[in-house]
Amino acid sequence: MKSLCRTCGHRLQSGFETCDACGSRRIVRHRELDDLAIAHLDCDAFYATIEKRDRPELADLPVIVGGRHRGVVAACCYIARSFGVRSAMPMFRALKLCPEAHVIAPEMRKYVATGKEVRTMMQNVTPLVETLSIDEAFMDLSGTGALHGGSPAQTLARLANQIEQELGITVSIGLSYNKFLAKIASDLDKPRGFAIIGRGEARRFLADKPVSLLWGVGDATRRRLARDGITLIGDLARIDEAELVLRYGKIGHRFFQFSRGEDDRTVEPEGETRSISSETTLHDDTAEFAILRRVLWQLSENVAERMKKAGLAARGVALKLKTSNFRIITRTRHLQHPTRSAEEIFLVGEGLLARETDGRTFRLIGIGVHDFVESGDTAFGDLFDHARKQSNARVDEALDAVRERFGKDSLVRGRAFGDPSER
């Protein structure tokens, strides 16, 4: 059994309980310690940890990041989690569970800045970093031993310590031989975790785990598998691939692989953007089309701005609504020609919204785009459609130029204030 100090990355002799280099007792042991190179790094309770870092007086108190009056929990610390609070939980429910929690409004600029610093540190370790979100990423450290003077496990331990010392936040590391198992491992020992799943134990480890642990298994798929008598990953591992594909289609192939601890996906440093969206929880539930329409315009501008920065145009638009009883509704429309215009996105979303405003009250609205092409590939339709799109594009370009010089809020379309008849 090989041993490693999780604090400083020092290799220990077998049987040592304390690191002879730094005195730490945070030791990880595994037979395949030096043979694994695929890692998943996950920041611990990211938003809440940053808030505690910046407000040390909250260190030992429950903290929830989110809107107090409305909305959901964006993040919560581990103390709040001990009361049953979870991310995406409605705030009123979270405060019933933990009334003493300190609720802090999100400050995204601060979180994004820290996330970029973490990503830079990862990229200094290996160029093969696949970002999943602001606070987590895959890493492939194959072949980095000579560069860093140690195994990938040692390098990861040092990286986790560097992030903690320099940025004041903690991370958990999952180390394995593929992405699927690395991501599972990173959640086994939170916070400040360092967990390993090796080849020799993978199938045994997975056998008694619920199928919901598998990528692609949501509630609907879990129920369908349960109807077929499949509740554990080990149940899937006993079925041959042809049968799984026959029953469940393409995802049956994934079930076959994952249930056996296999995953042929590589770490992709330039992950493809699949969707861009913007949504907001309303201050008060509303059934008013006029109110929802004004918010939709603001969200459409946000999405268009992000598309332009990414150099993308989209062929698909999706509207998201959440009713007052928390039912989520999504409606999509495929466009004949790709767009990155806020006006075009809004008009499609407005049409989808009009069909849903039938008296129901909504607490959340969002708009998103998908099915991307490079923005230079944007095409136009017939002559009249072409003229309209060119006009919208010119207005967008003029607005962008003014905002670039004088600030985002220096100029807005009248649509942001609603129709005169609505005021």
LUMFI-867961 format. One line per field, with one value per residue (C-alpha): residue number from 1; residue in one letter; x, y, z. Coordinates in Angstrom, 1 decimal, always signed. Example, Ala and Ser with C-alpha at 12.3 -4.5 7.8 and 13.67 -1.06 7.14 Angstrom:
# LUMFI-867961
pos	[1:2]
code	[a:s]
xx	[+12.3:+13.7]
yy	[-4.5:-1.1]
zz	[+7.8:+7.1]
END
This chain:
# LUMFI-867961
pos	[1:2:3:4:5:6:7:8:9:10:11:12:13:14:15:16:17:18:19:20:21:22:23:24:25:26:27:28:29:30:31:32:33:34:35:36:37:38:39:40:41:42:43:44:45:46:47:48:49:50:51:52:53:54:55:56:57:58:59:60:61:62:63:64:65:66:67:68:69:70:71:72:73:74:75:76:77:78:79:80:81:82:83:84:85:86:87:88:89:90:91:92:93:94:95:96:97:98:99:100:101:102:103:104:105:106:107:108:109:110:111:112:113:114:115:116:117:118:119:120:121:122:123:124:125:126:127:128:129:130:131:132:133:134:135:136:137:138:139:140:141:142:143:144:145:146:147:148:149:150:151:152:153:154:155:156:157:158:159:160:161:162:163:164:165:166:167:168:169:170:171:172:173:174:175:176:177:178:179:180:181:182:183:184:185:186:187:188:189:190:191:192:193:194:195:196:197:198:199:200:201:202:203:204:205:206:207:208:209:210:211:212:213:214:215:216:217:218:219:220:221:222:223:224:225:226:227:228:229:230:231:232:233:234:235:236:237:238:239:240:241:242:243:244:245:246:247:248:249:250:251:252:253:254:255:256:257:258:259:260:261:262:263:264:265:266:267:268:269:270:271:272:273:274:275:276:277:278:279:280:281:282:283:284:285:286:287:288:289:290:291:292:293:294:295:296:297:298:299:300:301:302:303:304:305:306:307:308:309:310:311:312:313:314:315:316:317:318:319:320:321:322:323:324:325:326:327:328:329:330:331:332:333:334:335:336:337:338:339:340:341:342:343:344:345:346:347:348:349:350:351:352:353:354:355:356:357:358:359:360:361:362:363:364:365:366:367:368:369:370:371:372:373:374:375:376:377:378:379:380:381:382:383:384:385:386:387:388:389:390:391:392:393:394:395:396:397:398:399:400:401:402:403:404:405:406:407:408:409:410:411:412:413:414:415:416:417:418:419:420:421:422:423]
code	[m:k:s:l:c:r:t:c:g:h:r:l:q:s:g:f:e:t:c:d:a:c:g:s:r:r:i:v:r:h:r:e:l:d:d:l:a:i:a:h:l:d:c:d:a:f:y:a:t:i:e:k:r:d:r:p:e:l:a:d:l:p:v:i:v:g:g:r:h:r:g:v:v:a:a:c:c:y:i:a:r:s:f:g:v:r:s:a:m:p:m:f:r:a:l:k:l:c:p:e:a:h:v:i:a:p:e:m:r:k:y:v:a:t:g:k:e:v:r:t:m:m:q:n:v:t:p:l:v:e:t:l:s:i:d:e:a:f:m:d:l:s:g:t:g:a:l:h:g:g:s:p:a:q:t:l:a:r:l:a:n:q:i:e:q:e:l:g:i:t:v:s:i:g:l:s:y:n:k:f:l:a:k:i:a:s:d:l:d:k:p:r:g:f:a:i:i:g:r:g:e:a:r:r:f:l:a:d:k:p:v:s:l:l:w:g:v:g:d:a:t:r:r:r:l:a:r:d:g:i:t:l:i:g:d:l:a:r:i:d:e:a:e:l:v:l:r:y:g:k:i:g:h:r:f:f:q:f:s:r:g:e:d:d:r:t:v:e:p:e:g:e:t:r:s:i:s:s:e:t:t:l:h:d:d:t:a:e:f:a:i:l:r:r:v:l:w:q:l:s:e:n:v:a:e:r:m:k:k:a:g:l:a:a:r:g:v:a:l:k:l:k:t:s:n:f:r:i:i:t:r:t:r:h:l:q:h:p:t:r:s:a:e:e:i:f:l:v:g:e:g:l:l:a:r:e:t:d:g:r:t:f:r:l:i:g:i:g:v:h:d:f:v:e:s:g:d:t:a:f:g:d:l:f:d:h:a:r:k:q:s:n:a:r:v:d:e:a:l:d:a:v:r:e:r:f:g:k:d:s:l:v:r:g:r:a:f:g:d:p:s:e:r]
xx	[+0.0:+1.4:+1.0:+0.9:+0.6:-2.5:-1.2:+2.2:+2.4:+5.3:+5.6:+5.5:+6.9:+4.3:+2.7:+3.5:+0.5:+2.1:+3.9:+7.6:+7.9:+5.1:+3.6:+0.2:-2.0:-4.0:-2.7:-4.1:-3.3:-3.9:-2.2:-2.6:-1.5:+1.3:-0.6:-3.6:-3.7:-7.3:-8.6:-11.7:-11.2:-14.3:-14.3:-16.0:-19.2:-17.6:-19.8:-20.3:-16.6:-15.6:-18.0:-16.6:-13.1:-13.9:-15.9:-14.0:-16.5:-18.9:-16.4:-18.3:-21.8:-24.3:-24.1:-26.5:-25.8:-29.0:-31.9:-33.6:-37.1:-37.4:-35.5:-33.5:-30.3:-27.4:-24.9:-24.6:-21.8:-21.4:-22.8:-26.0:-26.1:-26.1:-29.6:-30.8:-30.2:-29.3:-28.4:-31.5:-33.8:-36.4:-35.2:-38.3:-37.8:-34.1:-34.8:-37.4:-34.7:-32.0:-33.5:-30.2:-28.5:-26.7:-28.1:-25.8:-26.7:-24.5:-21.6:-20.8:-17.9:-16.0:-16.8:-15.8:-12.5:-11.7:-12.8:-10.4:-7.5:-8.2:-8.3:-5.0:-3.4:-4.7:-3.4:+0.0:+0.0:-1.3:-2.7:-5.3:-8.0:-11.7:-13.8:-17.2:-18.4:-17.0:-16.0:-15.1:-13.0:-11.4:-7.6:-5.4:-1.9:-0.5:+3.2:+3.7:+5.8:+9.2:+8.0:+6.7:+9.1:+6.4:+3.4:+0.1:-1.2:+1.6:+1.1:-2.6:-2.0:+0.4:-2.1:-4.9:-2.7:-1.6:-5.2:-6.0:-3.0:-3.1:-6.9:-8.3:-10.7:-10.6:-11.1:-11.7:-9.9:-11.1:-8.4:-9.0:-8.3:-11.2:-13.5:-16.6:-14.9:-12.8:-16.0:-17.6:-14.4:-14.3:-17.6:-16.6:-14.6:-15.8:-14.7:-10.9:-11.1:-8.7:-10.3:-9.1:-10.9:-8.5:-9.0:-8.7:-11.7:-14.0:-16.5:-16.8:-17.1:-19.9:-21.9:-24.0:-24.4:-27.8:-28.2:-28.8:-25.1:-24.6:-24.3:-27.5:-29.8:-32.4:-35.7:-37.5:-34.7:-34.3:-38.0:-37.9:-34.9:-36.7:-39.7:-37.3:-36.0:-32.7:-32.0:-28.2:-25.3:-24.4:-27.8:-26.7:-23.3:-25.0:-26.7:-24.8:-24.4:-26.7:-29.6:-29.0:-28.9:-32.0:-33.9:-32.6:-31.1:-27.8:-27.6:-27.6:-24.0:-23.1:-24.8:-22.7:-19.5:-20.1:-21.5:-18.1:-16.1:-15.2:-15.3:-13.6:-14.2:-11.0:-10.3:-11.0:-9.3:-11.4:-14.9:-17.5:-20.2:-23.5:-25.9:-26.0:-28.9:-30.0:-32.8:-34.2:-36.5:-39.2:-39.6:-43.3:-45.2:-47.0:-49.4:-49.0:-47.7:-46.5:-44.3:-42.9:-42.3:-40.2:-38.0:-37.7:-36.2:-33.5:-32.6:-32.5:-29.9:-27.8:-27.8:-27.0:-24.1:-22.6:-23.0:-21.2:-18.3:-18.0:-18.3:-21.3:-24.7:-27.5:-30.2:-32.3:-34.1:-35.5:-37.9:-38.0:-40.7:-41.3:-44.9:-45.7:-46.0:-42.5:-43.4:-40.8:-41.9:-39.6:-40.5:-38.1:-38.1:-35.6:-34.7:-34.4:-31.3:-28.8:-28.9:-27.1:-29.4:-31.2:-34.2:-34.5:-34.0:-36.6:-39.2:-39.0:-39.2:-42.1:-44.1:-43.4:-44.3:-47.6:-48.8:-48.1:-49.6:-53.0:-53.7:-51.0:-48.7:-44.9:-42.0:-39.1:-38.5:-35.4:-34.3:-31.5:-30.0:-28.4:-27.3:-24.4:-22.4:-19.6:-21.1:-19.5:-21.7:-24.9:-27.2:-30.3:-33.7:-35.9:-35.5:-37.8:-36.4:-32.9:-33.7:-35.3:-32.3:-29.9:-31.8:-31.7:-28.0:-27.2:-29.2:-27.3:-24.0:-24.8:-25.9:-22.8:-20.5:-22.1:-22.1:-18.5:-17.5:-19.9:-20.9:-23.5:-26.3:-25.6:-28.2:-31.2:-34.0:-37.4:-38.6:-36.8:-39.5:-42.4:-45.0:-46.5:-49.9:-48.6:-47.5]
yy	[+0.0:+3.4:+6.5:+10.2:+13.3:+15.2:+18.4:+18.7:+15.9:+14.1:+10.3:+8.3:+5.0:+2.3:+2.4:+6.0:+7.8:+11.3:+13.0:+13.2:+16.4:+18.6:+16.7:+16.4:+13.4:+13.8:+10.7:+9.0:+5.4:+3.3:+0.5:+2.4:+5.8:+6.3:+4.8:+7.1:+10.5:+11.6:+13.9:+15.9:+19.0:+20.5:+23.6:+23.0:+25.0:+27.6:+30.7:+30.2:+29.5:+32.7:+34.7:+33.1:+33.8:+37.5:+37.7:+35.6:+36.3:+33.9:+31.0:+28.9:+30.1:+28.7:+30.7:+30.7:+32.5:+33.6:+36.1:+36.5:+37.6:+35.3:+32.8:+29.7:+28.8:+29.4:+27.8:+27.0:+26.1:+22.7:+23.9:+24.9:+21.6:+19.8:+21.3:+19.9:+23.0:+22.2:+24.2:+25.0:+24.7:+27.5:+30.1:+30.0:+26.3:+26.7:+29.4:+27.1:+24.4:+26.8:+30.1:+31.3:+31.2:+34.3:+35.0:+36.8:+38.1:+36.5:+38.6:+36.9:+39.1:+38.0:+34.3:+34.5:+36.1:+33.4:+30.7:+32.1:+32.1:+28.4:+27.6:+29.3:+27.3:+24.1:+25.1:+25.7:+22.0:+20.6:+22.1:+19.4:+21.1:+20.7:+23.2:+22.1:+25.1:+28.0:+25.7:+22.3:+20.8:+17.6:+17.4:+14.9:+14.7:+11.9:+12.4:+15.3:+13.3:+14.5:+18.2:+18.3:+15.9:+13.5:+11.4:+13.1:+12.3:+14.3:+17.2:+17.3:+17.3:+20.2:+22.0:+21.6:+23.1:+26.0:+26.9:+26.8:+28.9:+31.5:+31.8:+31.0:+28.3:+24.5:+21.9:+18.2:+15.9:+12.7:+10.6:+7.7:+6.3:+7.9:+10.9:+9.1:+7.6:+10.7:+12.8:+10.2:+10.1:+13.9:+13.7:+10.9:+12.8:+16.4:+19.0:+19.0:+15.6:+13.4:+10.1:+7.5:+4.8:+2.4:-0.2:-3.1:-2.0:-0.1:-2.8:-3.9:-0.3:+0.5:-2.8:-1.7:+1.9:+3.3:+3.8:+7.5:+7.8:+7.3:+10.2:+10.5:+8.9:+11.4:+10.7:+9.5:+7.1:+5.9:+5.1:+3.3:+1.2:+0.4:-0.9:-3.3:-4.4:-2.4:-0.3:-0.9:-0.3:-4.0:-4.9:-3.2:-4.8:-8.3:-7.4:-7.6:-4.5:-5.6:-6.0:-2.7:-0.9:-2.7:-1.7:+1.9:+3.1:+4.9:+5.5:+1.7:+1.8:+4.3:+2.1:-0.9:+1.1:+2.9:-0.1:-1.8:+1.2:+2.1:+5.5:+6.3:+10.1:+12.1:+15.4:+18.1:+21.4:+23.4:+22.2:+23.0:+25.5:+23.7:+26.3:+29.9:+31.0:+33.6:+33.3:+35.1:+34.4:+37.2:+39.3:+38.3:+35.6:+37.0:+35.9:+39.3:+38.9:+42.6:+42.0:+38.7:+40.3:+43.1:+40.7:+38.5:+41.4:+42.0:+38.3:+38.2:+41.0:+39.1:+36.0:+38.0:+39.8:+36.5:+35.0:+37.9:+37.6:+33.9:+34.6:+32.4:+32.4:+29.9:+28.0:+27.2:+29.2:+27.8:+29.5:+28.3:+29.1:+27.9:+28.1:+29.2:+25.5:+24.9:+23.1:+23.7:+24.3:+24.5:+25.4:+25.4:+26.6:+25.8:+28.7:+28.5:+30.7:+31.2:+34.5:+36.3:+39.3:+40.1:+41.3:+38.0:+35.9:+38.1:+37.8:+34.0:+33.9:+36.3:+34.1:+31.0:+33.0:+34.2:+30.6:+29.9:+33.0:+31.5:+32.6:+30.5:+32.5:+32.2:+32.7:+32.3:+33.0:+32.3:+32.3:+30.3:+29.5:+26.3:+24.6:+26.9:+27.9:+30.5:+33.9:+34.4:+31.6:+33.5:+33.3:+35.3:+34.1:+35.8:+39.4:+40.9:+38.8:+39.7:+43.4:+43.0:+41.1:+43.6:+46.4:+44.6:+43.9:+47.6:+48.6:+46.0:+47.2:+50.8:+49.9:+47.8:+50.7:+53.2:+50.7:+49.8:+53.4:+54.7:+51.6:+48.8:+51.0:+54.1:+53.3:+51.0:+50.2:+51.5:+47.8:+47.6:+49.9:+48.1:+49.4:+52.9:+51.3:+49.2:+52.1]
zz	[+0.0:-1.0:+1.2:+0.5:+2.6:+1.4:+2.9:+1.3:-1.3:+0.5:-0.1:+3.1:+4.0:+4.6:+8.0:+8.8:+10.5:+10.4:+7.6:+8.5:+6.3:+7.6:+10.6:+9.0:+9.8:+6.6:+4.8:+1.7:+0.9:-2.2:-4.1:-7.4:-6.0:-8.6:-11.6:-11.9:-13.8:-14.4:-11.8:-11.0:-8.8:-7.1:-5.0:-1.6:-1.2:-3.5:-3.1:+0.6:+1.2:-0.5:+1.6:+4.8:+3.6:+3.2:+6.4:+9.0:+11.7:+9.8:+9.9:+12.4:+11.5:+8.9:+5.7:+2.7:-0.5:-2.4:-2.3:+1.0:-0.1:-3.1:-5.1:-4.3:-2.5:-4.8:-2.3:+1.3:+3.7:+5.3:+8.6:+6.8:+5.0:+8.4:+8.9:+5.6:+3.5:-0.1:-3.3:-5.5:-2.5:-2.2:+0.2:+2.4:+3.0:+3.7:+6.4:+8.0:+8.3:+9.4:+10.7:+12.2:+8.8:+7.6:+4.1:+1.7:-1.7:-4.5:-5.8:-9.1:-10.1:-7.0:-7.6:-11.3:-10.4:-7.9:-10.3:-12.9:-10.4:-9.6:-13.3:-13.9:-11.1:-12.7:-16.1:-14.6:-13.7:-17.0:-20.2:-20.2:-18.1:-19.0:-17.2:-16.3:-14.4:-12.4:-9.5:-11.0:-13.8:-15.1:-15.4:-17.2:-15.6:-17.8:-18.5:-16.0:-13.5:-14.8:-15.0:-11.5:-9.8:-8.6:-9.5:-10.5:-7.0:-5.4:-7.8:-7.0:-3.3:-3.7:-6.0:-3.4:-0.7:-2.9:-3.6:+0.1:+1.1:-1.7:-2.3:+1.1:-0.3:-0.1:-2.9:-3.0:-5.4:-7.1:-8.7:-11.0:-14.5:-16.2:-15.9:-14.7:-11.7:-10.9:-10.6:-8.3:-6.2:-5.7:-3.8:-1.5:+1.1:+1.2:+2.2:+1.7:+0.3:-1.7:-2.7:-5.2:-7.2:-8.9:-11.6:-9.1:-7.1:-9.6:-10.3:-6.7:-5.6:-8.1:-7.7:-4.7:-5.7:-7.0:-10.7:-10.1:-9.6:-13.4:-15.8:-17.7:-15.2:-14.0:-12.2:-15.3:-16.4:-12.8:-12.7:-16.0:-14.9:-11.6:-13.6:-15.3:-11.9:-12.2:-9.1:-8.6:-10.9:-10.4:-11.9:-15.1:-15.1:-15.4:-18.7:-22.0:-24.2:-27.0:-24.6:-23.0:-26.3:-27.5:-24.3:-23.9:-27.1:-27.3:-23.6:-23.2:-24.5:-21.7:-19.1:-20.3:-20.0:-16.8:-14.9:-15.6:-14.6:-18.2:-19.8:-23.1:-22.9:-22.9:-21.1:-23.6:-22.7:-25.2:-24.2:-26.7:-25.5:-25.8:-24.5:-23.2:-21.0:-18.6:-16.0:-13.0:-10.1:-10.0:-6.9:-6.9:-8.6:-11.6:-14.4:-16.2:-19.8:-19.8:-16.7:-18.0:-21.4:-19.9:-18.0:-21.0:-23.0:-20.3:-20.3:-24.1:-24.1:-21.5:-23.7:-26.9:-25.2:-24.1:-27.6:-29.2:-26.7:-27.6:-31.3:-31.7:-33.3:-32.5:-34.4:-31.3:-28.7:-25.5:-23.0:-19.4:-16.9:-13.3:-12.0:-8.5:-7.5:-8.8:-12.0:-14.7:-18.3:-21.2:-24.8:-27.7:-31.3:-34.1:-36.3:-40.0:-39.8:-36.9:-35.0:-32.2:-32.1:-28.8:-30.8:-32.7:-29.5:-27.7:-30.5:-30.6:-26.8:-26.8:-29.1:-26.9:-23.8:-25.2:-25.5:-21.9:-20.2:-19.7:-16.1:-14.4:-12.2:-12.6:-10.2:-12.7:-16.3:-18.5:-22.1:-23.7:-27.0:-28.4:-31.6:-32.2:-35.3:-35.6:-35.9:-39.3:-40.6:-39.9:-42.9:-44.0:-45.3:-47.9:-49.0:-46.4:-43.6:-44.8:-44.6:-41.1:-39.8:-41.3:-39.6:-36.2:-36.7:-37.3:-34.2:-32.2:-33.5:-32.7:-29.2:-28.6:-29.7:-27.3:-24.4:-25.1:-24.7:-22.0:-20.1:-20.3:-18.9:-20.8:-23.5:-23.5:-25.9:-25.2:-25.0:-21.6:-20.2:-21.8:-24.2:-23.5:-23.2:-20.3:-18.2]
END
